[in-house]
Amino acid sequence: MKFKALVVPALMAMGLAVAGQASAQEKLTVWWVKGFYKAEDDALFAAIKKFEDKHKNVKIELSQYPVQDMIPKTVSALDSGSPPDVAYADVYDFQVTGKWAFEGKLEDISSVISPMQARFAPNTVETTFLYNDQTKAKAYYAFPIKQQTMHINYWVDMLAEAGFKESDVPTTWKDYWSFWCEKVQPASRQKSGKRTFGIGMPMGVDSSDSFYSFLTFADAYNVKMVNDSGKLLVDDPAVRAGLISAMTDYVAPYQKGCTPPSSTSWKDPDNNVAFHNKTITMTHNATISLPAKWLDDSNNASLTPEQREEAKKNYFERIRTAGFPSKPDGSKMVYRTAVKTGVVFKDAKNKARAKEFVAFLMQEENLTPYVEGSLGRWFPVTKAGQASPFWQADSHRKSVFNQYAAGTVTFEFTKNYKFTILNNENVWAKAMNRVVSDKVPVDKAVDEMIERIKTVAR
């Protein structure tokens, strides 16, 4: 009897202890893309630790994957009915966020986003207000983290070696592209004795750079393929004419021998490799990862002092970040922004805590270090983040800041999610290759492209 009287309270105490441990181990599953730079990951880890310190009973289980693995792994988890609670990848916006919202796979997080709506810069949070075909209504189905746009990078020293000053670079559309092709390239080859190319034009079907670059050329011709409600406008003769002009200009450097022949099979890293090897004098890229690589190298303790000094010179002196020339009609370029999105899944096991974590992460003191940890590769989505002194610290970041200050336009997929399918197929690069490889006339290649757009996105 006495023994039983002792055992029962002891078992009850053990049960309470186990229950206490269980409550102390409330789990939040977060999948996040692996950062490009250590500072990005460190800022994410710091935010997670702060959240766990604030919520002692919550354990965040973080899994990080390379960017190319994020979508296959997430799709597999969705198919098996066990998605993470929170997920973020740099390519969700391009390929899946709008589709998942349409299919009813995402949790409505309007309760998180609406109260902070006023903090966001134009054309950022609007891209996460998406249509759900199950509810037949729009809501905030994603959270905006950061954004990117298209930049020009060129080697100042290669330009000088070819006998030109930066002030010689034209600012009008046609003259700008012919300058690099018809003036810089021959002069560079003559002076250096190397087979350098004036321009690096991404044209590979397996490259997001190629479709982002082509659509920027389409923007230069004021092409509008969808209206604000997502209805296709490609039957408009003016849209067709603009696409033909954009395609003509885009393939011209290849046809003139001013971009490497391998451009047609380039993947995303390949114009970076050609630029760093100084095979090309200039390229366009959807982040400032080209100069930022050298800034990262300049602080890399595993490199020799000489290598670090060389990297520093490349970043601060030899590489320029610039915007595009004026549009063909003479007006200033307005830049196409891609807003990077994270999501909470409808079938997530801990949605309430997931929303709490998203709200915490989106606080300025947590979001800004994460965005700035990318060394300028991503631009903030909040007004306060954009006003940070970080963006005035050097010429590359100032150039990014000025491009965004000039105004932005958003991708078609923010209005019609089926354009994510067209971007995945890369109908744009397929059309380029029809022209340069199959020798099909530009207007025929564009008409084929328009037919495909109508088949997929109508």
KALIN-V872660 format. One record per residue. N is the residue number from 1. RES is the residue in three letters. SS is DSSP state (helix for helix, strand for strand, loop for the rest). PHI is phi in degrees with one decimal (* if undefined). OMEGA is omega in radians with two decimals (NA if undefined). Layout:
n:res:ss:phi:omega
N:RES:SS:PHI:OMEGA
N:RES:SS:PHI:OMEGA
This chain:
n:res:ss:phi:omega
1:MET:loop:*:-3.13
2:LYS:helix:-63.0:3.14
3:PHE:helix:-61.3:-3.13
4:LYS:helix:-62.6:3.14
5:ALA:helix:-63.1:3.12
6:LEU:helix:-79.9:-3.06
7:VAL:helix:-66.0:-3.06
8:VAL:helix:-59.1:3.09
9:PRO:helix:-60.4:-3.13
10:ALA:helix:-64.6:3.12
11:LEU:helix:-65.1:3.10
12:MET:helix:-61.5:3.14
13:ALA:helix:-65.0:3.10
14:MET:helix:-62.1:3.12
15:GLY:helix:-61.3:3.11
16:LEU:helix:-64.0:3.14
17:ALA:helix:-64.0:3.12
18:VAL:helix:-63.1:3.11
19:ALA:helix:-61.5:3.12
20:GLY:helix:-62.4:3.11
21:GLN:helix:-64.8:-3.13
22:ALA:helix:-62.3:-3.13
23:SER:helix:-68.8:3.11
24:ALA:helix:-71.6:-3.09
25:GLN:loop:-111.4:3.01
26:GLU:strand:-57.4:-2.97
27:LYS:strand:-104.8:3.00
28:LEU:strand:-123.5:-3.09
29:THR:strand:-95.2:-3.11
30:VAL:strand:-123.9:3.01
31:TRP:strand:-109.9:-3.04
32:TRP:strand:-142.3:3.12
33:VAL:strand:-64.9:3.09
34:LYS:loop:-66.8:-3.10
35:GLY:loop:-67.4:3.08
36:PHE:loop:-73.8:3.14
37:TYR:loop:-126.0:-3.14
38:LYS:helix:-57.0:-3.10
39:ALA:helix:-61.5:3.08
40:GLU:helix:-63.5:-3.12
41:ASP:helix:-63.2:-3.13
42:ASP:helix:-60.5:3.13
43:ALA:helix:-66.9:3.08
44:LEU:helix:-65.2:3.13
45:PHE:helix:-59.8:-3.13
46:ALA:helix:-63.4:3.13
47:ALA:helix:-64.5:3.12
48:ILE:helix:-62.9:3.14
49:LYS:helix:-62.3:3.11
50:LYS:helix:-61.1:-3.14
51:PHE:helix:-66.2:3.14
52:GLU:helix:-67.1:3.10
53:ASP:helix:-65.1:-3.13
54:LYS:helix:-76.7:-3.12
55:HIS:loop:-118.1:-3.00
56:LYS:loop:-60.4:-3.09
57:ASN:loop:-90.6:-3.09
58:VAL:strand:-109.3:3.02
59:LYS:strand:-115.0:3.10
60:ILE:strand:-88.2:3.06
61:GLU:strand:-95.2:-3.08
62:LEU:strand:-95.7:2.98
63:SER:strand:-120.1:3.11
64:GLN:strand:-114.9:-3.12
65:TYR:strand:-133.4:3.03
66:PRO:loop:-60.4:-3.02
67:VAL:helix:-56.3:-3.09
68:GLN:helix:-70.9:-3.13
69:ASP:helix:-95.1:-3.00
70:MET:helix:-62.0:-3.09
71:ILE:helix:-69.0:3.10
72:PRO:helix:-56.7:-3.14
73:LYS:helix:-67.2:-3.13
74:THR:helix:-68.1:3.12
75:VAL:helix:-61.2:3.12
76:SER:helix:-61.4:3.12
77:ALA:helix:-65.6:3.09
78:LEU:helix:-63.2:-3.12
79:ASP:helix:-63.0:-3.11
80:SER:loop:-86.6:3.10
81:GLY:loop:78.9:3.13
82:SER:loop:-133.0:-3.14
83:PRO:loop:-73.2:3.01
84:PRO:loop:-65.7:3.11
85:ASP:loop:-74.3:3.14
86:VAL:strand:-129.3:3.10
87:ALA:strand:-143.0:3.08
88:TYR:strand:-143.2:2.98
89:ALA:loop:-146.1:-3.10
90:ASP:loop:-65.0:-3.06
91:VAL:loop:-109.8:3.12
92:TYR:helix:-56.0:-3.07
93:ASP:helix:-61.3:-3.12
94:PHE:helix:-64.8:-2.86
95:GLN:helix:-120.2:-2.95
96:VAL:loop:-136.4:-3.00
97:THR:helix:-56.2:-3.13
98:GLY:helix:-62.5:3.13
99:LYS:helix:-66.6:3.13
100:TRP:helix:-62.9:3.10
101:ALA:helix:-62.3:-3.13
102:PHE:helix:-58.0:-3.08
103:GLU:loop:-83.1:3.10
104:GLY:loop:78.2:-3.10
105:LYS:loop:-91.8:-3.08
106:LEU:strand:-108.8:3.08
107:GLU:loop:-80.2:3.03
108:ASP:loop:-70.1:-3.13
109:ILE:loop:-111.9:3.12
110:SER:helix:-57.8:3.14
111:SER:helix:-64.6:3.10
112:VAL:helix:-88.4:-2.99
113:ILE:helix:-77.6:-3.05
114:SER:helix:-55.1:-3.13
115:PRO:helix:-64.2:-3.11
116:MET:helix:-106.8:-3.03
117:GLN:helix:-53.2:-3.06
118:ALA:helix:-67.9:-3.11
119:ARG:helix:-77.1:-2.98
120:PHE:strand:-88.2:3.04
121:ALA:loop:-73.1:3.13
122:PRO:loop:-59.9:3.08
123:ASN:loop:58.8:3.08
124:THR:loop:-121.2:-3.08
125:VAL:helix:-65.1:3.12
126:GLU:helix:-58.7:-3.08
127:THR:helix:-73.4:3.11
128:THR:helix:-101.1:3.10
129:PHE:strand:-89.8:-2.86
130:LEU:strand:-119.3:-3.08
131:TYR:strand:-88.9:3.07
132:ASN:strand:-110.5:-3.06
133:ASP:loop:-73.0:3.10
134:GLN:loop:-81.1:3.13
135:THR:loop:-88.5:-3.09
136:LYS:loop:59.6:-3.13
137:ALA:strand:-149.3:3.09
138:LYS:strand:-96.4:3.05
139:ALA:strand:-160.6:3.07
140:TYR:strand:-80.3:-3.11
141:TYR:loop:-109.0:3.11
142:ALA:loop:-155.9:3.08
143:PHE:strand:-118.9:-3.11
144:PRO:strand:-82.8:-3.05
145:ILE:strand:-105.8:-3.04
146:LYS:strand:-164.5:-3.11
147:GLN:strand:-146.7:3.14
148:GLN:strand:-140.1:3.00
149:THR:loop:-145.6:-3.04
150:MET:loop:-90.6:3.13
151:HIS:strand:-125.3:2.95
152:ILE:strand:-100.5:2.96
153:ASN:strand:-125.2:3.05
154:TYR:strand:-142.0:3.11
155:TRP:strand:-86.7:3.12
156:VAL:helix:-64.9:-3.10
157:ASP:helix:-70.5:3.08
158:MET:helix:-68.5:3.08
159:LEU:helix:-62.5:-3.14
160:ALA:helix:-65.8:3.14
161:GLU:helix:-61.6:3.11
162:ALA:loop:-76.9:3.07
163:GLY:loop:96.5:-3.11
164:PHE:loop:-121.3:3.02
165:LYS:loop:-99.2:3.11
166:GLU:helix:-63.2:3.12
167:SER:helix:-68.8:3.10
168:ASP:helix:-79.5:-3.09
169:VAL:loop:-69.6:-3.11
170:PRO:loop:-65.4:3.13
171:THR:loop:-113.0:3.11
172:THR:loop:-96.4:-2.92
173:TRP:helix:-56.0:-3.04
174:LYS:helix:-63.7:-3.12
175:ASP:helix:-64.8:-3.11
176:TYR:helix:-60.2:-3.07
177:TRP:helix:-70.5:3.13
178:SER:helix:-70.6:3.10
179:PHE:helix:-58.8:-3.11
180:TRP:helix:-67.6:-3.07
181:CYS:helix:-81.1:-2.95
182:GLU:helix:-96.6:3.11
183:LYS:helix:-112.5:-3.05
184:VAL:helix:-67.3:-3.06
185:GLN:helix:-59.4:-3.13
186:PRO:helix:-62.6:-3.13
187:ALA:helix:-67.3:3.13
188:SER:helix:-63.3:-3.14
189:ARG:helix:-65.3:-3.13
190:GLN:helix:-65.9:-3.08
191:LYS:helix:-75.4:-3.03
192:SER:helix:-92.3:-3.06
193:GLY:loop:74.1:-3.13
194:LYS:loop:-111.1:-3.14
195:ARG:loop:-86.1:3.12
196:THR:loop:-84.9:3.11
197:PHE:strand:-118.3:-3.10
198:GLY:loop:-68.8:-3.01
199:ILE:loop:-136.8:2.94
200:GLY:strand:-112.3:-3.10
201:MET:loop:-103.5:3.10
202:PRO:loop:-64.0:-3.08
203:MET:loop:-134.9:-3.09
204:GLY:loop:-72.9:3.12
205:VAL:loop:-67.7:-3.14
206:ASP:loop:-91.5:-3.06
207:SER:loop:-131.3:3.03
208:SER:helix:-76.7:3.08
209:ASP:helix:-56.8:-3.07
210:SER:helix:-67.1:-3.12
211:PHE:helix:-74.9:3.11
212:TYR:helix:-65.3:-3.14
213:SER:helix:-66.2:-3.13
214:PHE:helix:-62.0:-3.13
215:LEU:helix:-65.0:3.03
216:THR:helix:-67.2:3.05
217:PHE:helix:-63.7:3.09
218:ALA:helix:-63.1:3.08
219:ASP:helix:-61.7:3.13
220:ALA:helix:-61.0:3.09
221:TYR:loop:-96.3:3.07
222:ASN:loop:57.6:3.13
223:VAL:loop:-75.7:3.08
224:LYS:loop:-125.5:-3.04
225:MET:loop:-87.0:3.08
226:VAL:strand:-136.6:3.01
227:ASN:loop:-89.8:-3.03
228:ASP:loop:-65.7:3.11
229:SER:loop:-94.5:3.05
230:GLY:loop:92.0:-3.13
231:LYS:loop:-75.5:-3.12
232:LEU:strand:-68.9:3.12
233:LEU:loop:-119.9:-3.00
234:VAL:loop:-71.2:3.07
235:ASP:loop:-80.3:3.10
236:ASP:loop:-69.2:-3.14
237:PRO:helix:-55.9:3.13
238:ALA:helix:-67.5:3.10
239:VAL:helix:-67.6:3.10
240:ARG:helix:-59.1:-3.13
241:ALA:helix:-61.7:3.13
242:GLY:helix:-65.3:3.12
243:LEU:helix:-66.0:3.10
244:ILE:helix:-65.1:3.12
245:SER:helix:-63.4:3.14
246:ALA:helix:-63.2:-3.13
247:MET:helix:-67.2:3.11
248:THR:helix:-58.1:-3.14
249:ASP:helix:-68.1:-3.06
250:TYR:helix:-70.3:-3.10
251:VAL:helix:-84.7:-3.07
252:ALA:helix:-56.3:3.14
253:PRO:helix:-58.6:3.10
254:TYR:helix:-66.4:-3.12
255:GLN:helix:-64.6:3.13
256:LYS:loop:-92.3:3.14
257:GLY:loop:75.1:-3.06
258:CYS:loop:-103.9:3.01
259:THR:loop:-131.7:-3.10
260:PRO:loop:-54.8:3.11
261:PRO:helix:-55.6:-3.13
262:SER:helix:-72.2:-3.14
263:SER:helix:-52.7:-3.08
264:THR:helix:-69.3:3.12
265:SER:helix:-118.0:-3.14
266:TRP:loop:-61.2:2.89
267:LYS:loop:-96.9:-3.01
268:ASP:loop:-55.3:-3.11
269:PRO:loop:-74.8:-2.89
270:ASP:helix:-72.9:3.05
271:ASN:helix:-71.1:3.05
272:ASN:helix:-62.2:-3.12
273:VAL:helix:-61.0:-3.14
274:ALA:helix:-62.2:3.13
275:PHE:helix:-67.8:-3.11
276:HIS:helix:-64.6:3.09
277:ASN:loop:-79.4:-3.08
278:LYS:loop:61.1:2.98
279:THR:loop:-76.0:3.12
280:ILE:strand:-121.5:3.14
281:THR:loop:-84.7:-3.02
282:MET:strand:-145.0:2.98
283:THR:strand:-152.1:3.02
284:HIS:strand:-112.4:-3.03
285:ASN:strand:-145.1:-3.01
286:ALA:loop:-85.4:2.94
287:THR:loop:-148.1:3.03
288:ILE:loop:-96.1:3.10
289:SER:helix:-64.4:3.13
290:LEU:helix:-62.2:3.08
291:PRO:helix:-68.5:-3.07
292:ALA:helix:-61.3:3.08
293:LYS:helix:-58.1:-3.11
294:TRP:helix:-75.0:3.05
295:LEU:helix:-64.5:3.10
296:ASP:helix:-61.9:3.12
297:ASP:helix:-61.3:-3.09
298:SER:helix:-66.2:3.12
299:ASN:loop:-110.6:-3.07
300:ASN:loop:-89.4:-3.06
301:ALA:loop:-65.5:-3.13
302:SER:loop:-80.0:3.08
303:LEU:loop:-90.2:3.11
304:THR:loop:-72.5:3.08
305:PRO:helix:-55.1:-3.14
306:GLU:helix:-67.1:3.11
307:GLN:helix:-65.2:3.13
308:ARG:helix:-65.8:3.13
309:GLU:helix:-67.3:3.09
310:GLU:helix:-62.0:3.12
311:ALA:helix:-62.1:3.13
312:LYS:helix:-62.1:3.11
313:LYS:helix:-64.1:3.11
314:ASN:helix:-59.4:-3.09
315:TYR:helix:-69.2:-2.99
316:PHE:helix:-88.1:-3.04
317:GLU:helix:-124.2:-2.90
318:ARG:helix:-93.3:-3.12
319:ILE:strand:-110.3:3.10
320:ARG:strand:-114.1:2.95
321:THR:strand:-104.9:-3.08
322:ALA:strand:-143.1:3.03
323:GLY:loop:-86.1:3.12
324:PHE:loop:-80.5:3.05
325:PRO:loop:-67.9:3.05
326:SER:loop:-60.0:3.09
327:LYS:loop:-65.2:3.10
328:PRO:loop:-55.8:3.12
329:ASP:loop:-82.6:3.09
330:GLY:loop:93.4:3.13
331:SER:loop:-78.6:-3.11
332:LYS:loop:-73.7:3.11
333:MET:loop:-66.7:3.00
334:VAL:loop:-115.4:-2.88
335:TYR:strand:-95.8:3.13
336:ARG:strand:-79.5:-3.12
337:THR:strand:-104.7:3.03
338:ALA:strand:-113.1:-3.10
339:VAL:strand:-90.0:-3.06
340:LYS:strand:-81.2:-2.95
341:THR:strand:-123.2:2.97
342:GLY:strand:-112.3:-3.04
343:VAL:strand:-141.2:2.92
344:VAL:strand:-116.3:-3.06
345:PHE:strand:-87.2:-3.13
346:LYS:loop:-61.9:-3.13
347:ASP:loop:-92.8:3.12
348:ALA:loop:-63.7:-3.08
349:LYS:loop:-83.3:-3.07
350:ASN:loop:-134.6:-3.03
351:LYS:helix:-66.9:-3.11
352:ALA:helix:-62.7:3.14
353:ARG:helix:-71.5:3.10
354:ALA:helix:-59.6:3.12
355:LYS:helix:-64.2:3.12
356:GLU:helix:-63.0:3.12
357:PHE:helix:-65.7:3.12
358:VAL:helix:-60.7:3.13
359:ALA:helix:-59.6:3.13
360:PHE:helix:-66.8:-3.12
361:LEU:helix:-62.4:-3.10
362:MET:loop:-78.2:3.04
363:GLN:loop:-65.3:-3.01
364:GLU:helix:-53.9:-3.07
365:GLU:helix:-69.1:3.09
366:ASN:helix:-101.5:-3.08
367:LEU:helix:-72.6:-3.06
368:THR:helix:-60.8:3.10
369:PRO:helix:-60.4:3.13
370:TYR:helix:-66.2:-3.12
371:VAL:helix:-67.5:-3.12
372:GLU:helix:-71.6:3.08
373:GLY:loop:-64.2:3.14
374:SER:loop:-87.9:3.05
375:LEU:loop:60.1:3.09
376:GLY:loop:96.9:-3.10
377:ARG:loop:-65.7:3.10
378:TRP:loop:-120.7:-3.13
379:PHE:strand:-105.4:-3.11
380:PRO:loop:-65.8:3.06
381:VAL:loop:-100.5:-3.12
382:THR:strand:-100.8:3.13
383:LYS:helix:-62.4:-3.13
384:ALA:helix:-65.2:3.12
385:GLY:helix:-61.6:-3.14
386:GLN:helix:-70.7:-3.13
387:ALA:loop:-84.4:-3.12
388:SER:loop:-63.3:3.09
389:PRO:helix:-57.5:3.11
390:PHE:helix:-49.8:-3.04
391:TRP:helix:-80.7:3.06
392:GLN:helix:-114.4:-2.97
393:ALA:loop:-76.1:3.09
394:ASP:loop:-155.6:-3.00
395:SER:helix:-66.5:-3.14
396:HIS:helix:-64.7:-3.11
397:ARG:helix:-67.4:3.09
398:LYS:helix:-60.8:3.14
399:SER:helix:-63.2:3.09
400:VAL:helix:-60.8:3.13
401:PHE:helix:-56.6:-3.10
402:ASN:helix:-66.2:3.10
403:GLN:helix:-62.0:3.13
404:TYR:helix:-66.6:3.13
405:ALA:helix:-64.9:-3.14
406:ALA:loop:-73.4:3.12
407:GLY:loop:111.5:-3.10
408:THR:strand:-132.3:2.94
409:VAL:strand:-124.2:-3.09
410:THR:strand:-105.9:3.13
411:PHE:loop:-71.8:3.12
412:GLU:helix:-59.0:-3.05
413:PHE:helix:-67.1:3.07
414:THR:helix:-75.3:3.11
415:LYS:loop:-110.2:3.13
416:ASN:loop:-141.6:-2.98
417:TYR:loop:-61.1:-3.10
418:LYS:loop:-66.9:3.04
419:PHE:helix:-68.3:3.01
420:THR:helix:-64.2:3.11
421:ILE:helix:-66.6:3.14
422:LEU:helix:-64.7:3.10
423:ASN:helix:-69.7:3.08
424:ASN:helix:-62.2:3.08
425:GLU:helix:-69.1:-3.04
426:ASN:loop:55.9:3.10
427:VAL:helix:-60.1:-3.10
428:TRP:helix:-69.3:3.13
429:ALA:helix:-71.3:3.08
430:LYS:helix:-61.8:3.11
431:ALA:helix:-66.2:3.08
432:MET:helix:-55.6:-3.08
433:ASN:helix:-70.9:3.00
434:ARG:helix:-60.7:-3.11
435:VAL:helix:-74.0:-2.97
436:VAL:helix:-83.7:-3.12
437:SER:loop:-98.1:-3.10
438:ASP:loop:-92.7:3.10
439:LYS:loop:59.0:3.07
440:VAL:loop:-81.8:3.08
441:PRO:loop:-57.8:-3.09
442:VAL:helix:-56.9:-3.08
443:ASP:helix:-63.9:3.11
444:LYS:helix:-67.8:3.13
445:ALA:helix:-62.4:3.11
446:VAL:helix:-68.4:3.11
447:ASP:helix:-62.7:3.08
448:GLU:helix:-62.9:3.13
449:MET:helix:-63.0:3.13
450:ILE:helix:-61.8:3.11
451:GLU:helix:-60.4:3.13
452:ARG:helix:-66.6:3.10
453:ILE:helix:-58.8:-3.13
454:LYS:helix:-66.6:3.13
455:THR:helix:-63.8:-3.04
456:VAL:helix:-84.0:-2.88
457:ALA:helix:-104.6:-3.13
458:ARG:loop:-72.4:NA
